Amino acid sequence: MIRTVSAVLATSVLAGAAGMAAAQEVNIYTSRHYDTDERLYQGFTEETGITVNRIEGNADELMARLQAEGSNSPADIFMTVDAGRIYRALDAGLLQSAHSDVLDARIPVEMRHPEDMWYAFSLRARVIYYDRNDVENPPQTYLDLANDAYEGMVCIRSSSNIYNLSLLGSIIHHHGEEAALDWATGVVENFARDPQGGDTDQLRGIVSGECEISIGNTYYFARALSSDVDGLTGSTDMIGIVFPNQETTGTHVNVSAAGITAHSPNRDAALAFLEYLSGDAAQAYFSSQNNEFPVVEGLDLSDALSEMIPEGGFTRDMTNLSILGENQAAAQRIFNEAGWE
């Protein structure tokens, strides 16, 4: 489905984009599935006069479409969730370099590709959740999840899930493949149930008593604090949160990221859109409307996120996110060897 949108939202740091002709357009293929993103597209059109057309879908399906369309593709931007997925698009030759002084100034270096092939625009921390009533000493690091003390207590998603692949990719980077295999094997031994469902289902598992410990992205829990989530809202007080690795490598984060497609027919408009996403208004909107962290520091967070994070904030892993994708194949091999389905 392609929808054309226009109007609403505030200002950003666009350099010169407001002078572009109103007849221009930008075509976006996105696997972000949040209704609240409508306001982002509306704001860009209001600010620049550039019409936004978008196709939403599964990331793998959109990448397959880009490959099939080849040089005839109308797409200007590919936007997706997780550095591992944007790596797949890059590895398939679907993106082109897009240098911008605005983006260099706004986006932290570890949140963008070293050769400007993609940029991250929002992030979610991947944290440990636990049952306050049953877990006296919760894990403080990701490696702790493999400790014998937590045998039969952990519920988590499947090994093919991109979030878990990226997390293991970071463990490979920091500790090496042998330690990563030991970790994955230990976590499998601590499973309370076979991997199943999404991040919200792991939180529901704590509420239902199926498990005492889980791992998931922050915005899933924040959503239950700010809106009604079946099987979770009303029970959040029983769930504790650990931002792992505060004394070592920092908490692992996932991102939403975007890049200009290899055959973009509207490259200038596409670059203007990426610059718009880095502006204060769009960055604040990622947090206030979808409980994501802005990548630009110093901006206000949603009430739900502010409630979740430790006093004084938390330290995040500063590894360049490109490494997560580069380690993706090794991560899947290790998961398979560990018997993590």
C-alpha positions as CSV (number, residue, x, y, z in Angstrom):
1,M,0.0,0.0,0.0
2,I,1.3,3.4,-1.0
3,R,0.0,6.4,0.9
4,T,0.7,10.1,0.2
5,V,0.8,12.3,3.2
6,S,1.3,16.0,3.9
7,A,1.1,18.6,6.7
8,V,1.6,19.0,10.6
9,L,4.7,18.7,13.0
10,A,7.3,21.4,13.7
11,T,10.8,22.4,12.7
12,S,14.1,20.6,12.3
13,V,17.7,21.2,11.3
14,L,17.1,20.8,7.5
15,A,19.7,22.8,5.6
16,G,18.1,24.4,2.6
17,A,15.4,21.7,2.1
18,A,12.6,24.1,2.7
19,G,13.4,25.7,-0.6
20,M,12.8,22.6,-2.6
21,A,10.0,22.6,-5.1
22,A,6.6,21.3,-3.8
23,A,6.3,19.0,-6.8
24,Q,9.2,16.9,-5.5
25,E,8.7,13.5,-3.9
26,V,10.5,10.9,-1.8
27,N,9.6,7.2,-1.9
28,I,10.2,5.2,1.3
29,Y,10.2,1.5,1.8
30,T,9.9,0.9,5.5
31,S,9.5,-2.0,7.9
32,R,8.6,0.3,10.8
33,H,5.0,-0.5,11.5
34,Y,4.0,2.2,13.9
35,D,0.9,4.3,13.2
36,T,2.5,7.2,15.1
37,D,5.2,7.5,12.3
38,E,2.4,9.2,10.2
39,R,3.2,12.4,12.0
40,L,6.9,12.2,11.0
41,Y,6.0,12.0,7.3
42,Q,3.4,14.8,7.6
43,G,5.9,17.1,9.3
44,F,8.5,16.6,6.6
45,T,6.0,17.5,3.9
46,E,4.9,20.6,5.8
47,E,8.5,21.7,6.2
48,T,9.7,21.1,2.7
49,G,6.8,20.7,0.4
50,I,8.2,17.3,-0.6
51,T,5.5,14.6,-1.0
52,V,6.1,11.4,0.9
53,N,5.0,8.1,-0.7
54,R,5.7,4.9,1.3
55,I,5.4,1.2,1.1
56,E,5.3,-0.7,4.4
57,G,6.1,-4.3,4.8
58,N,8.3,-7.0,6.3
59,A,12.0,-6.0,6.0
60,D,13.0,-9.2,4.1
61,E,10.1,-8.8,1.7
62,L,11.0,-5.2,1.0
63,M,14.7,-6.1,0.4
64,A,13.6,-8.8,-2.0
65,R,11.4,-6.2,-3.8
66,L,14.3,-3.8,-4.1
67,Q,16.5,-6.6,-5.6
68,A,13.8,-7.5,-8.1
69,E,13.2,-3.9,-9.1
70,G,16.9,-3.3,-9.6
71,S,17.8,0.0,-11.4
72,N,14.1,0.5,-12.1
73,S,13.1,0.8,-8.4
74,P,11.2,3.9,-7.4
75,A,12.5,3.6,-3.8
76,D,14.6,6.4,-2.4
77,I,15.0,5.2,1.2
78,F,15.0,1.9,2.9
79,M,14.1,2.2,6.6
80,T,14.1,-0.7,9.1
81,V,14.6,-1.8,12.7
82,D,17.9,-3.2,14.0
83,A,21.4,-2.7,12.7
84,G,21.4,-6.4,11.7
85,R,18.7,-5.8,9.2
86,I,20.2,-2.6,7.7
87,Y,23.4,-4.6,7.4
88,R,21.6,-7.2,5.3
89,A,20.4,-4.4,2.9
90,L,23.9,-3.1,2.7
91,D,25.4,-6.5,2.1
92,A,22.9,-7.1,-0.7
93,G,24.1,-3.9,-2.5
94,L,20.8,-2.1,-1.9
95,L,22.2,1.1,-0.4
96,Q,24.5,4.0,-1.5
97,S,26.8,6.3,0.5
98,A,25.1,9.6,1.5
99,H,27.5,12.0,3.2
100,S,25.9,15.0,5.0
101,D,27.5,17.5,7.3
102,V,24.2,17.8,9.1
103,L,24.0,14.1,9.8
104,D,27.7,14.0,10.8
105,A,27.0,16.7,13.3
106,R,23.8,15.2,14.7
107,I,24.3,11.4,14.6
108,P,26.9,9.9,17.0
109,V,29.7,8.2,15.1
110,E,28.9,4.7,16.5
111,M,25.3,5.2,15.3
112,R,26.1,5.5,11.6
113,H,28.0,3.5,9.0
114,P,31.7,4.4,8.7
115,E,31.2,5.1,5.0
116,D,27.8,6.9,5.4
117,M,25.8,4.0,4.0
118,W,23.1,4.3,6.7
119,Y,22.2,6.3,9.8
120,A,20.4,5.4,13.0
121,F,17.6,7.7,14.1
122,S,16.2,6.1,17.3
123,L,17.3,3.4,19.7
124,R,16.0,0.9,22.2
125,A,18.0,-0.6,25.0
126,R,17.9,-4.4,25.4
127,V,17.5,-5.0,29.1
128,I,16.9,-7.7,31.6
129,Y,13.5,-8.1,33.3
130,Y,12.9,-10.1,36.4
131,D,10.2,-11.1,38.9
132,R,10.7,-8.8,41.9
133,N,9.0,-11.3,44.1
134,D,11.0,-14.4,43.2
135,V,14.5,-13.1,42.1
136,E,16.5,-11.8,45.0
137,N,19.7,-11.3,43.0
138,P,18.9,-10.6,39.4
139,P,21.6,-10.9,36.6
140,Q,23.6,-7.7,36.3
141,T,25.2,-8.6,32.9
142,Y,24.2,-10.5,29.8
143,L,26.8,-13.2,30.6
144,D,25.1,-13.7,34.0
145,L,22.1,-15.1,32.2
146,A,24.1,-18.3,31.7
147,N,24.9,-18.8,35.4
148,D,23.7,-22.0,37.1
149,A,21.8,-19.9,39.7
150,Y,19.2,-19.1,37.0
151,E,18.5,-22.7,35.8
152,G,14.9,-23.1,34.6
153,M,14.2,-19.4,35.0
154,V,14.8,-17.7,31.7
155,C,12.3,-17.2,28.8
156,I,13.6,-15.6,25.6
157,R,12.9,-15.3,21.9
158,S,14.2,-17.7,19.2
159,S,17.7,-17.6,17.9
160,S,16.6,-16.4,14.5
161,N,15.2,-13.2,16.0
162,I,17.3,-10.3,14.7
163,Y,17.5,-8.7,18.2
164,N,19.1,-11.9,19.6
165,L,21.4,-12.2,16.7
166,S,22.6,-8.6,17.3
167,L,23.0,-9.2,21.0
168,L,25.1,-12.3,20.4
169,G,27.0,-10.3,17.7
170,S,28.0,-7.8,20.4
171,I,29.0,-10.6,22.8
172,I,31.2,-12.1,20.0
173,H,32.8,-8.6,19.6
174,H,33.5,-8.1,23.3
175,H,34.4,-11.7,24.4
176,G,35.2,-13.8,21.3
177,E,33.4,-16.7,19.7
178,E,34.4,-19.4,22.3
179,A,33.0,-17.3,25.2
180,A,29.9,-16.6,23.1
181,L,29.3,-20.3,22.6
182,D,29.7,-20.9,26.3
183,W,27.2,-18.2,27.0
184,A,24.6,-19.4,24.5
185,T,24.9,-23.0,25.8
186,G,24.5,-21.8,29.4
187,V,21.4,-19.8,28.5
188,V,19.8,-22.8,26.8
189,E,20.4,-24.8,29.9
190,N,18.6,-22.1,31.9
191,F,15.5,-22.0,29.6
192,A,12.2,-22.1,31.5
193,R,10.4,-23.0,28.2
194,D,11.3,-23.3,24.5
195,P,11.9,-20.0,22.8
196,Q,8.6,-18.5,21.5
197,G,6.8,-15.3,20.8
198,G,8.0,-11.7,20.8
199,D,9.4,-9.4,23.5
200,T,6.0,-8.7,25.0
201,D,5.4,-12.5,25.3
202,Q,8.5,-12.8,27.4
203,L,7.2,-10.2,29.8
204,R,3.9,-11.9,30.0
205,G,5.8,-15.1,30.9
206,I,7.0,-13.3,34.0
207,V,3.5,-12.2,34.9
208,S,2.0,-15.7,34.4
209,G,4.8,-17.3,36.4
210,E,6.2,-19.4,33.5
211,C,9.6,-17.8,34.1
212,E,11.3,-15.4,36.4
213,I,13.8,-13.7,34.0
214,S,13.5,-12.4,30.5
215,I,15.2,-10.1,28.1
216,G,13.6,-7.5,25.8
217,N,13.7,-4.0,24.3
218,T,12.8,-1.1,26.5
219,Y,9.9,0.2,24.4
220,Y,7.8,-2.9,24.9
221,F,7.7,-2.4,28.6
222,A,7.3,1.4,28.2
223,R,4.3,0.7,26.0
224,A,2.7,-1.2,28.9
225,L,3.3,1.8,31.2
226,S,1.8,4.3,28.9
227,S,-1.1,2.3,27.3
228,D,-3.1,-0.9,27.7
229,V,-1.2,-4.1,26.8
230,D,-3.2,-7.3,27.4
231,G,-1.6,-9.6,30.0
232,L,0.9,-7.0,31.1
233,T,-0.6,-3.6,32.0
234,G,-1.6,-3.6,35.6
235,S,1.1,-6.1,36.5
236,T,4.2,-4.0,35.7
237,D,5.0,-3.3,39.4
238,M,6.0,-6.9,39.9
239,I,8.7,-6.6,37.1
240,G,12.1,-5.3,37.9
241,I,14.5,-3.9,35.3
242,V,18.3,-4.2,35.0
243,F,20.3,-2.2,32.5
244,P,23.1,-4.7,32.1
245,N,26.9,-4.3,31.9
246,Q,27.0,-0.9,33.6
247,E,30.5,-1.7,35.0
248,T,31.8,-3.2,31.8
249,T,30.8,-2.7,28.1
250,G,27.5,-0.9,28.7
251,T,24.0,-1.9,27.8
252,H,23.4,-3.3,24.3
253,V,21.1,-1.2,22.1
254,N,19.1,-1.8,19.0
255,V,18.2,1.0,16.5
256,S,15.9,2.1,13.7
257,A,18.0,3.0,10.8
258,A,17.7,4.2,7.2
259,G,19.8,4.7,4.1
260,I,19.4,6.0,0.6
261,T,18.7,3.2,-1.9
262,A,21.3,2.3,-4.6
263,H,19.1,3.5,-7.4
264,S,17.3,6.4,-5.8
265,P,15.6,8.6,-8.4
266,N,15.1,11.5,-5.9
267,R,18.4,11.5,-4.1
268,D,18.4,15.1,-2.9
269,A,14.9,14.7,-1.4
270,A,16.0,11.5,0.2
271,L,18.9,13.1,1.9
272,A,16.7,16.0,3.0
273,F,14.4,13.4,4.7
274,L,17.3,11.8,6.5
275,E,18.4,15.1,7.7
276,Y,14.9,15.9,8.9
277,L,14.8,12.7,11.0
278,S,17.9,13.9,12.8
279,G,16.2,17.2,13.8
280,D,15.1,18.0,17.3
281,A,11.3,17.8,16.4
282,A,11.5,14.4,14.8
283,Q,13.9,13.1,17.4
284,A,11.7,14.1,20.2
285,Y,8.7,12.6,18.5
286,F,10.4,9.2,18.3
287,S,10.4,9.3,22.1
288,S,7.1,10.9,23.0
289,Q,5.0,8.9,20.6
290,N,6.8,5.5,20.4
291,N,8.9,5.4,23.6
292,E,12.2,5.1,21.8
293,F,15.4,6.9,22.8
294,P,16.5,9.7,20.5
295,V,20.0,9.2,19.1
296,V,20.6,12.9,19.5
297,E,21.6,13.4,23.1
298,G,20.1,16.0,25.5
299,L,16.4,15.7,24.3
300,D,13.5,15.0,26.6
301,L,12.3,11.4,27.0
302,S,8.8,10.1,27.2
303,D,7.3,9.8,30.7
304,A,7.4,6.0,30.5
305,L,11.1,5.9,29.5
306,S,12.0,8.3,32.2
307,E,10.2,6.1,34.7
308,M,12.2,3.0,33.6
309,I,15.8,4.3,33.5
310,P,18.0,4.5,36.6
311,E,18.5,7.8,38.3
312,G,21.3,9.5,36.5
313,G,20.7,7.5,33.3
314,F,22.7,4.5,32.0
315,T,25.8,3.7,30.1
316,R,25.2,2.2,26.7
317,D,27.5,0.1,24.6
318,M,29.5,2.4,22.3
319,T,30.5,-0.3,19.7
320,N,29.9,0.9,16.2
321,L,26.7,-0.9,15.2
322,S,28.1,-2.1,11.9
323,I,29.9,-4.8,13.8
324,L,26.7,-6.4,14.9
325,G,25.8,-7.1,11.3
326,E,29.3,-8.3,10.4
327,N,29.0,-10.9,13.3
328,Q,25.5,-12.0,12.3
329,A,26.5,-15.2,10.5
330,A,28.8,-16.3,13.3
331,A,26.0,-15.6,15.8
332,Q,23.6,-17.8,14.0
333,R,26.1,-20.6,13.7
334,I,26.8,-20.4,17.5
335,F,23.1,-20.4,18.3
336,N,22.7,-23.5,16.2
337,E,25.7,-25.2,17.8
338,A,24.3,-24.4,21.3
339,G,20.9,-25.9,20.4
340,W,19.1,-22.6,20.8
341,E,16.1,-23.1,18.5
